[in-house]
Amino acid sequence: MLNLKVDIDKESGFCFGVVYAIDMAEEILDEQGYLYCLGDIVHNDEEVARLKAKGLRIINHEALEDLHDEKVLIRAHGEAPETYRLAVENNIQLIDASCPVVLKLQNRIKNTHDANEPILIYGKHGHAEVIGLHGQTENKALVFQDIAELDGVELPKKFSLYSQTTKSTANFYKIKEELLSRGYEVKANDTICRQVSNRDKDLPAFASNYDKIIFVSGKKSSNGKVLFEVCRKTNANTYFISSVEEIDPEIFKENDTVGIAGATSTPMWLMEDVKKALEIL
């Protein structure tokens, strides 16, 4: 045996928005044995598989159009207004597990602007949350995920800037300052979830304490990709895995100290399984 000393980062694991959505789903699954969910309930294949085994049925927006007289869960990412209109037409009962932070942002975008006020949204193209935010503007907002996308784009002189809730706070303010330096009048709205963004500050201290870091995350998780890089900047011996099966015993030496960290979409049970697997190497 390698006699590895293994610890799990206590701050890792589901954010409260994901916990809320999964608790709501499990309650209904226990009652009726199945439940439709619009998109993956969380960007973690292992957790999705666990809930599918309990009866969760993942559908997309096209399938929703053909569904009638059922219950459908809206995940923490939130949805655009069109989803709610369709639900009324199809007699669908929406179980709305939208994260309160996302809902607050949606309402702010929808209700605190003049109809013609230009809006820019800093977020990942195609991300569920961003699609929902874009929908609040009747899809008129300009979405970008990198400041370079705005090079050569003719922007209005004055606009409001919003962000996907899981983006980096530092990057958001860098973008704000860059746009100001280009002569634009920017009303910047910091709408980033601090439970997520504060992980950027906590993780380096954790990662610096170990010989190796195993970062556990779903491959679809934007948050996971960002936090993995945060760990790797501090500790070059950081390795990304999505399941226990992806552990490579060859990277470890006898008596290594190993830290396990994860995204806000990584279930604690999965990190605990990784810990058990490492301890018997």
Stockholm file with secondary structure:
# STOCKHOLM 1.0

chainA/1-281         MLNLKVDIDKESGFCFGVVYAIDMAEEILDEQGYLYCLGDIVHNDEEVARLKAKGLRIINHEALEDLHDEKVLIRAHGEAPETYRLAVENNIQLIDASCPVVLKLQNRIKNTHDANEPILIYGKHGHAEVIGLHGQTENKALVFQDIAELDGVELPKKFSLYSQTTKSTANFYKIKEELLSRGYEVKANDTICRQVSNRDKDLPAFASNYDKIIFVSGKKSSNGKVLFEVCRKTNANTYFISSVEEIDPEIFKENDTVGIAGATSTPMWLMEDVKKALEIL
#=GR chainA/1-281 SS CCCCEEEECTTCSCCHHHHHHHHHHHHHHHHHSCEEEESCSSSCHHHHHHHHHTTEEEECHHHHHTCCSCEEEECTTCCCHHHHHHHHHTTCEEEECCCHHHHHHHHHHHHSSCTTCCEEEESCTTCHHHHHHHHHTTTCSEEESSGGGGTTCCCCSEEEEEECTTSCHHHHHHHHHHHHHTTCEEEECCCCCHHHHTHHHHHHHHHTTSSEEEEECCTTCHHHHHHHHHHHHHCSCEEEESSGGGCCGGGCCTTCEEEEEECTTSCHHHHHHHHHHHHTC
#=GC SS_cons         CCCCEEEECTTCSCCHHHHHHHHHHHHHHHHHSCEEEESCSSSCHHHHHHHHHTTEEEECHHHHHTCCSCEEEECTTCCCHHHHHHHHHTTCEEEECCCHHHHHHHHHHHHSSCTTCCEEEESCTTCHHHHHHHHHTTTCSEEESSGGGGTTCCCCSEEEEEECTTSCHHHHHHHHHHHHHTTCEEEECCCCCHHHHTHHHHHHHHHTTSSEEEEECCTTCHHHHHHHHHHHHHCSCEEEESSGGGCCGGGCCTTCEEEEEECTTSCHHHHHHHHHHHHTC
//
